[in-house]
Amino acid sequence: MRGRSLGREFRWLWTSYTISAAGTWLALDAFPLIAILVLDAGPAQVSMLAAAGLAVGAAVAVPLGPWVEFRRKRPVMIAMDLVRFAALLSVPAAFALGGLTFVQLLVVSVIVAAAGIAFRAASGACLKQVVRPEDLLVANGRYESTTWTTTMLGPPLGGAAIGLFGPVTTVLADAVSYLLSAGAVRAIGGTEPEPARDGARKVRPGDLLEGWRYILTHPELRPLFFNTVLVRALILAAAPPLAVLMLGDLGFAPWQYGLAFGVPCIGGLVGSRLARPLVTRFGRRRVMLTAGTLRACWLLGLAFVGPGAAGLALVIAVEFGLITCMGVFTPVFATYRLERTTDDRVARTLSAWSVTDNAAVAALTALWGLLAGLTGPRPAIAVAGVLMLATPLLLPRRDAPPHALTQVRCGVSVGSDGEKGDSS
C-alpha cells in the first residue's frame, strides 16, 4: 500500500480527512469535560449531551442526504466544514466572554453531528469520483490507517493540552481543523462534473427515504447494514459501563484507563495494512466474513476484567484483538459498499447509513446506561458481548459482481475498461 500513488486529487482528499480526524480525536470528550469542569453539569446532563447530540443530529441530517445527492460534492464538503468551524468556534468565544451555557453545547453538538453526516455522504461520493474502482480498497485502507493513528495519538495529546491551556483548547483546535480541511478540499481543483440531476432540483418527500429503500431492497447491502450498525452500537454502548467498572469498581487510575485504549489502536494500523494483501491472497468475501466474524468474539472478554496488572493486560489484549479485526474489516467493507452502490445514490445511501448509525448508538447507549444501573456494569457488558456473538449471522454470504457503473474521475468519465471519455 505504501508508496502507491492514487493521484493528486486523492492526496488532497486524504489530507482533508487526516486534518479533520486529528482535530476530532484531539477534542475527544471535550464537551463532557467542559460541561463538568466549567458548567458543573451532573451525570444526567452529561449523558444527555452525548446521546441527544447524536440522536437529534441524525434527525436533522435526514433531508441532507437527498440535498447532497443532487449537488456537486466538493462545495458541499467545504460548506459543511465551514459550518462545523463556525459552530465550534462559538464555544471558546462564549467561554472567553463568560456566556457559555449547557444549551449552547447541546446545540453545537447537534450542528456538528448533522454537518458531519452530510460531509461523509459527500466525501464517499467524491472518493468514487477521484479514485479508480481498482484503487478503492487502497484508498479506504489509508483512511483506516489514519483513523487509528489519530485515535491513538489524539486523546493523550488533547488531555495534555487541556491540562496546560484550559478546557476549551481542544475545541478551538478542532474548529481550526475543519477550516484547514475545507482548504484541502478546495485545493483538489479541477472541474467537478454535474450531478446526474439538476443541482437546483428540489428535494421531494420520497427522496428522504430513498437511501434506506435502496439499502433494504439490496440483497447484499441489507445484511451488511444491519451487521455494521449493530456492531458499532453494541461496542459504543458497552463503553460507559466499562468506564464505570474500571475507574470506579476496580479502581484503575485515569492514565491506566487511557493506556488500555490507546495501545490497542496499534492493532488498527496493523489490520489496515493487512487488508489489501489478505484480499489479494484469499479474496474479498472470505476476508470480510472472517474478519467480521472474528471482531464479534472479543467484546464478551471485557466482562471478565479484574483489578491490577492482570486486569489491565486483559483489557489491552481484548481491545487489541477487536481493533485489529476492525482494521482489516472496515476498508474491505467500505470498498464493498461503494462498489455496490450506484453513482446516483451514493450520497443518500451513505447518509442513511450514518443517520441510522448515530441513532442506534444514541439509543443503545441510553438503554445500556439503564441496564447498567439496574444490574451493574459487568452484567451490562456481558449482555452486549453475548449479542455481539450473533452479529456474524448478518454478514452477506454471497459475493455477486458489483454494478457495471461508469465512474467519474477529474471531470472525465472512466468506464469499466479504464478508457477515458468526455464527461459531457
C-alpha positions as CSV (number, residue, x, y, z in Angstrom):
1,M,0.0,0.0,0.0
2,R,2.8,2.3,0.9
3,G,4.3,4.4,-2.0
4,R,1.5,3.7,-4.4
5,S,0.2,6.9,-5.8
6,L,-3.5,7.4,-6.2
7,G,-3.2,10.8,-7.8
8,R,-3.1,14.5,-6.7
9,E,-6.9,14.7,-6.2
10,F,-6.9,11.8,-3.7
11,R,-3.9,13.2,-1.8
12,W,-5.8,16.4,-1.1
13,L,-9.0,14.5,-0.2
14,W,-6.9,12.3,2.1
15,T,-5.3,15.4,3.6
16,S,-8.7,16.8,4.4
17,Y,-9.7,13.6,6.1
18,T,-6.4,13.5,8.1
19,I,-6.7,17.0,9.3
20,S,-10.3,16.8,10.4
21,A,-9.7,13.3,12.0
22,A,-6.8,14.7,14.0
23,G,-8.9,17.6,15.3
24,T,-11.8,15.3,16.2
25,W,-9.7,12.9,18.2
26,L,-7.7,15.7,19.8
27,A,-11.1,17.0,21.1
28,L,-12.5,13.6,22.1
29,D,-14.8,14.1,25.1
30,A,-14.1,17.8,25.2
31,F,-17.8,18.7,25.5
32,P,-18.4,16.4,28.5
33,L,-15.3,17.8,30.2
34,I,-16.4,21.4,29.6
35,A,-19.9,20.5,30.9
36,I,-18.3,19.0,34.1
37,L,-15.4,21.4,34.7
38,V,-17.0,24.7,33.5
39,L,-20.8,24.3,33.9
40,D,-20.9,21.9,36.9
41,A,-23.1,19.5,35.0
42,G,-24.2,16.3,36.6
43,P,-24.1,12.7,35.2
44,A,-27.6,13.0,33.7
45,Q,-26.8,16.2,31.8
46,V,-23.5,14.7,30.5
47,S,-25.3,11.6,29.3
48,M,-28.0,13.8,27.6
49,L,-25.3,15.8,25.9
50,A,-23.7,12.7,24.4
51,A,-27.0,10.9,23.4
52,A,-29.0,14.0,22.3
53,G,-26.2,15.3,20.1
54,L,-26.1,12.1,18.1
55,A,-29.9,11.5,18.0
56,V,-31.0,15.0,17.1
57,G,-28.1,15.5,14.8
58,A,-29.1,12.3,12.9
59,A,-32.7,13.5,12.7
60,V,-31.6,16.9,11.3
61,A,-29.4,15.2,8.8
62,V,-32.2,13.1,7.2
63,P,-33.1,15.7,4.5
64,L,-29.4,16.4,3.9
65,G,-28.8,13.1,2.0
66,P,-31.0,13.9,-1.0
67,W,-29.9,17.5,-0.9
68,V,-26.2,16.4,-1.2
69,E,-27.0,13.9,-3.9
70,F,-28.1,16.5,-6.4
71,R,-25.3,18.9,-5.9
72,R,-21.6,19.0,-6.6
73,K,-19.9,17.2,-3.7
74,R,-16.8,19.4,-3.1
75,P,-18.8,22.6,-2.5
76,V,-21.0,20.7,-0.1
77,M,-17.9,19.3,1.8
78,I,-16.4,22.8,2.0
79,A,-19.8,24.2,3.3
80,M,-20.1,21.5,6.0
81,D,-16.5,22.1,7.1
82,L,-17.2,25.8,7.4
83,V,-20.4,25.2,9.3
84,R,-18.6,23.0,11.8
85,F,-15.8,25.6,12.1
86,A,-18.2,28.4,12.9
87,A,-20.3,26.3,15.3
88,L,-17.3,25.0,17.3
89,L,-15.6,28.4,17.3
90,S,-18.6,29.8,19.1
91,V,-17.7,27.7,22.2
92,P,-14.3,29.2,23.0
93,A,-15.7,32.6,22.1
94,A,-18.6,32.3,24.5
95,F,-16.2,30.9,27.2
96,A,-13.9,33.9,26.8
97,L,-16.9,36.3,27.1
98,G,-18.3,34.4,30.2
99,G,-21.5,33.4,28.4
100,L,-21.1,29.7,27.7
101,T,-24.2,27.6,28.6
102,F,-25.2,24.0,28.5
103,V,-27.8,24.7,25.9
104,Q,-25.1,26.1,23.6
105,L,-23.0,23.0,24.0
106,L,-26.1,20.9,23.1
107,V,-26.9,23.0,20.0
108,V,-23.4,22.9,18.8
109,S,-23.1,19.1,19.2
110,V,-26.3,18.7,17.1
111,I,-25.0,21.0,14.3
112,V,-21.6,19.3,14.3
113,A,-23.2,15.8,14.1
114,A,-25.6,16.8,11.3
115,A,-22.9,18.5,9.3
116,G,-20.6,15.5,9.8
117,I,-23.2,13.1,8.3
118,A,-23.6,15.4,5.2
119,F,-19.9,15.7,4.9
120,R,-19.3,11.9,5.0
121,A,-22.0,11.3,2.4
122,A,-20.5,13.9,0.0
123,S,-17.0,12.6,0.8
124,G,-17.9,9.0,-0.1
125,A,-19.3,10.1,-3.4
126,C,-16.2,12.3,-4.1
127,L,-14.0,9.3,-3.4
128,K,-15.7,7.4,-6.2
129,Q,-15.0,10.3,-8.5
130,V,-11.3,10.7,-7.8
131,V,-10.2,7.1,-7.4
132,R,-10.4,4.3,-9.9
133,P,-12.5,1.3,-8.9
134,E,-9.5,-1.0,-8.5
135,D,-7.9,1.5,-6.1
136,L,-10.8,1.9,-3.7
137,L,-9.5,-0.7,-1.3
138,V,-6.1,1.0,-1.2
139,A,-7.8,4.4,-0.5
140,N,-10.0,3.0,2.2
141,G,-7.0,1.3,3.8
142,R,-5.2,4.6,4.0
143,Y,-8.3,6.2,5.6
144,E,-8.4,3.4,8.2
145,S,-4.7,3.8,9.0
146,T,-5.3,7.5,9.5
147,T,-8.3,6.8,11.8
148,W,-6.3,4.5,14.1
149,T,-3.2,6.8,14.1
150,T,-5.3,9.8,15.2
151,T,-7.3,7.7,17.6
152,M,-4.1,6.5,19.3
153,L,-2.4,10.0,19.5
154,G,-5.2,12.4,19.7
155,P,-6.8,11.8,23.1
156,P,-3.5,11.8,25.1
157,L,-2.4,15.0,23.4
158,G,-5.8,16.5,23.9
159,G,-5.7,15.7,27.6
160,A,-2.3,17.3,27.9
161,A,-3.4,20.4,26.0
162,I,-6.5,20.8,28.3
163,G,-4.3,20.4,31.4
164,L,-1.8,23.1,30.1
165,F,-4.1,25.6,28.4
166,G,-7.6,25.1,29.7
167,P,-10.8,23.2,28.9
168,V,-11.8,24.8,25.6
169,T,-8.3,24.5,24.0
170,T,-9.1,21.3,22.0
171,V,-12.4,22.6,20.8
172,L,-10.6,25.6,19.3
173,A,-8.1,23.2,17.7
174,D,-11.0,21.1,16.3
175,A,-12.6,24.2,14.8
176,V,-9.4,25.2,13.1
177,S,-9.0,21.6,11.7
178,Y,-12.3,22.0,9.8
179,L,-11.1,25.3,8.4
180,L,-7.9,23.6,7.1
181,S,-9.9,20.6,5.9
182,A,-12.1,23.0,3.8
183,G,-8.9,24.4,2.3
184,A,-7.6,21.0,1.4
185,V,-10.9,20.1,-0.4
186,R,-10.7,23.4,-2.2
187,A,-7.2,22.5,-3.3
188,I,-8.4,19.4,-5.1
189,G,-9.1,21.7,-8.1
190,G,-10.2,20.6,-11.5
191,T,-13.8,20.7,-12.7
192,E,-16.2,18.5,-10.8
193,P,-18.9,17.0,-13.1
194,E,-22.5,18.0,-12.7
195,P,-24.5,15.5,-10.7
196,A,-26.9,13.2,-12.5
197,R,-29.8,15.6,-12.0
198,D,-30.1,19.4,-12.0
199,G,-28.3,20.9,-9.0
200,A,-31.2,23.2,-8.4
201,R,-33.7,20.3,-8.2
202,K,-36.0,20.5,-5.1
203,V,-35.9,17.5,-2.7
204,R,-39.2,15.5,-2.9
205,P,-40.6,13.7,0.1
206,G,-39.8,10.3,-1.4
207,D,-36.2,11.3,-1.7
208,L,-35.8,11.4,2.1
209,L,-36.3,7.6,2.3
210,E,-34.5,6.6,-0.9
211,G,-31.3,5.8,0.9
212,W,-33.0,3.4,3.2
213,R,-35.1,2.0,0.4
214,Y,-32.0,1.3,-1.7
215,I,-30.2,-0.4,1.3
216,L,-33.2,-2.5,2.4
217,T,-34.0,-3.8,-1.1
218,H,-30.4,-4.6,-1.9
219,P,-29.7,-8.3,-1.2
220,E,-26.0,-7.7,-0.3
221,L,-26.1,-4.3,1.4
222,R,-29.1,-5.1,3.6
223,P,-27.4,-7.7,5.9
224,L,-24.2,-5.7,5.9
225,F,-26.2,-2.6,7.0
226,F,-27.7,-4.4,10.0
227,N,-24.4,-6.0,10.9
228,T,-22.3,-2.9,10.9
229,V,-24.9,-0.7,12.7
230,L,-25.5,-3.3,15.4
231,V,-21.8,-4.0,15.9
232,R,-20.8,-0.3,16.3
233,A,-23.8,0.4,18.6
234,L,-23.0,-2.5,20.9
235,I,-19.3,-1.6,21.1
236,L,-20.1,2.0,22.0
237,A,-23.0,1.2,24.3
238,A,-20.7,-1.0,26.4
239,A,-18.1,1.7,26.7
240,P,-19.7,3.8,29.5
241,P,-20.4,0.7,31.8
242,L,-16.8,-0.4,31.1
243,A,-15.5,3.0,32.2
244,V,-17.6,2.8,35.4
245,L,-16.3,-0.7,36.1
246,M,-12.6,0.2,35.5
247,L,-12.5,3.7,37.1
248,G,-15.0,3.0,39.8
249,D,-15.4,-0.5,41.0
250,L,-11.9,-1.8,40.1
251,G,-10.0,1.4,41.0
252,F,-7.9,1.9,37.8
253,A,-6.2,5.3,37.5
254,P,-7.3,7.5,34.6
255,W,-3.8,7.1,33.0
256,Q,-4.3,3.3,33.1
257,Y,-7.7,3.7,31.5
258,G,-6.2,5.8,28.7
259,L,-3.4,3.3,28.2
260,A,-5.8,0.4,28.0
261,F,-7.5,2.1,24.9
262,G,-4.5,3.9,23.4
263,V,-2.1,1.0,23.0
264,P,-4.5,-1.3,21.2
265,C,-5.0,1.2,18.4
266,I,-1.7,-0.1,17.0
267,G,-3.9,-3.1,16.1
268,G,-5.9,-0.8,13.8
269,L,-2.8,0.2,11.9
270,V,-1.7,-3.4,11.6
271,G,-5.1,-4.5,10.4
272,S,-5.5,-1.7,7.8
273,R,-2.1,-2.6,6.4
274,L,-3.0,-6.3,6.2
275,A,-6.4,-5.7,4.5
276,R,-5.2,-5.4,0.8
277,P,-2.6,-8.3,1.0
278,L,-5.2,-10.6,2.6
279,V,-7.8,-9.7,-0.1
280,T,-5.3,-10.4,-2.8
281,R,-4.5,-13.8,-1.4
282,F,-7.8,-15.0,-0.1
283,G,-10.5,-13.0,-1.8
284,R,-12.7,-10.2,-0.5
285,R,-15.7,-12.3,0.5
286,R,-13.6,-14.6,2.6
287,V,-11.6,-11.8,4.3
288,M,-14.8,-9.8,5.1
289,L,-16.6,-12.9,6.5
290,T,-13.5,-14.0,8.6
291,A,-12.7,-10.5,9.9
292,G,-16.3,-9.7,10.5
293,T,-16.8,-12.9,12.5
294,L,-13.6,-12.6,14.5
295,R,-14.4,-9.0,15.5
296,A,-17.6,-10.3,17.2
297,C,-15.7,-12.6,19.5
298,W,-13.8,-10.1,21.7
299,L,-16.3,-7.8,23.5
300,L,-17.5,-10.5,25.9
301,G,-14.0,-10.8,27.3
302,L,-14.3,-7.3,28.8
303,A,-16.9,-8.6,31.2
304,F,-14.2,-10.7,33.0
305,V,-11.7,-7.9,33.6
306,G,-10.3,-7.9,37.1
307,P,-8.2,-5.4,39.2
308,G,-4.5,-4.9,38.9
309,A,-2.0,-5.5,36.2
310,A,-3.7,-8.7,35.1
311,G,-7.0,-6.9,34.5
312,L,-5.2,-4.1,32.6
313,A,-3.4,-6.7,30.4
314,L,-6.7,-8.4,29.7
315,V,-8.4,-5.2,28.5
316,I,-5.4,-4.3,26.3
317,A,-5.4,-7.8,24.8
318,V,-9.1,-7.9,24.1
319,E,-9.1,-4.4,22.7
320,F,-6.1,-5.1,20.5
321,G,-7.8,-8.2,19.0
322,L,-11.0,-6.4,18.4
323,I,-9.4,-3.3,16.8
324,T,-7.1,-5.4,14.6
325,C,-10.1,-7.3,13.2
326,M,-11.9,-4.0,12.7
327,G,-8.8,-2.6,11.0
328,V,-9.0,-5.4,8.4
329,F,-12.8,-5.4,8.1
330,T,-13.5,-1.7,7.7
331,P,-11.7,-0.9,4.5
332,V,-12.9,-4.1,2.8
333,F,-16.5,-3.3,3.9
334,A,-16.2,0.4,2.8
335,T,-15.0,-0.6,-0.6
336,Y,-17.7,-3.3,-0.9
337,R,-20.4,-0.8,0.0
338,L,-19.2,1.8,-2.5
339,E,-18.9,-0.7,-5.3
340,R,-22.4,-2.0,-4.8
341,T,-24.0,1.5,-4.6
342,T,-24.9,3.1,-7.9
343,D,-23.3,6.5,-8.5
344,D,-26.7,8.4,-8.4
345,R,-27.5,7.0,-4.9
346,V,-24.1,7.2,-3.1
347,A,-24.8,10.3,-1.0
348,R,-28.3,9.2,0.0
349,T,-27.1,5.7,0.9
350,L,-24.2,6.9,2.9
351,S,-26.3,9.5,4.6
352,A,-29.0,6.9,5.6
353,W,-26.3,4.6,6.9
354,S,-24.7,7.4,9.0
355,V,-28.1,8.6,10.3
356,T,-29.0,5.0,11.4
357,D,-25.6,4.5,12.9
358,N,-25.9,7.6,15.1
359,A,-29.4,6.9,16.1
360,A,-28.6,3.3,17.0
361,V,-25.6,4.4,19.1
362,A,-27.7,7.0,20.9
363,A,-30.5,4.6,21.6
364,L,-28.3,1.7,22.8
365,T,-26.1,3.9,24.8
366,A,-29.1,5.2,26.8
367,L,-30.5,1.7,27.1
368,W,-27.3,0.2,28.3
369,G,-26.9,3.0,30.8
370,L,-30.3,2.0,32.3
371,L,-29.3,-1.7,32.2
372,A,-26.0,-1.0,34.0
373,G,-27.9,1.0,36.6
374,L,-30.2,-2.0,37.2
375,T,-27.8,-4.9,37.0
376,G,-24.3,-3.3,37.4
377,P,-21.7,-2.6,34.8
378,R,-20.3,-6.1,34.4
379,P,-23.6,-7.8,33.5
380,A,-24.4,-5.0,31.0
381,I,-21.1,-5.5,29.3
382,A,-21.7,-9.3,29.2
383,V,-25.1,-8.8,27.6
384,A,-23.5,-6.7,24.9
385,G,-20.8,-9.3,24.4
386,V,-23.3,-12.1,24.0
387,L,-25.4,-10.2,21.5
388,M,-22.2,-9.4,19.5
389,L,-21.6,-13.1,19.1
390,A,-24.8,-13.3,16.9
391,T,-23.8,-10.5,14.6
392,P,-21.8,-12.6,12.1
393,L,-25.1,-14.2,11.1
394,L,-26.0,-10.8,9.4
395,L,-22.9,-10.7,7.1
396,P,-23.6,-11.2,3.4
397,R,-22.9,-14.8,2.4
398,R,-22.5,-14.4,-1.4
399,D,-20.3,-12.1,-3.5
400,A,-22.1,-11.1,-6.6
401,P,-20.2,-8.9,-9.1
402,P,-20.5,-5.1,-8.5
403,H,-22.7,-3.0,-10.6
404,A,-21.2,-2.1,-14.0
405,L,-21.1,1.6,-13.4
406,T,-19.4,4.5,-15.2
407,Q,-17.0,6.1,-12.8
408,V,-16.3,9.8,-13.0
409,R,-12.8,11.0,-12.3
410,C,-11.4,14.5,-12.6
411,G,-14.0,15.8,-15.0
412,V,-13.8,12.8,-17.4
413,S,-15.8,9.6,-17.3
414,V,-13.9,6.3,-16.7
415,G,-15.6,3.2,-17.9
416,S,-15.1,-0.2,-16.5
417,D,-12.3,-0.8,-19.0
418,G,-10.4,2.2,-17.8
419,E,-10.7,4.2,-21.0
420,K,-11.4,7.9,-20.6
421,G,-14.1,9.8,-22.4
422,D,-15.8,13.2,-22.5
423,S,-17.9,13.6,-19.3
424,S,-20.4,15.8,-21.1
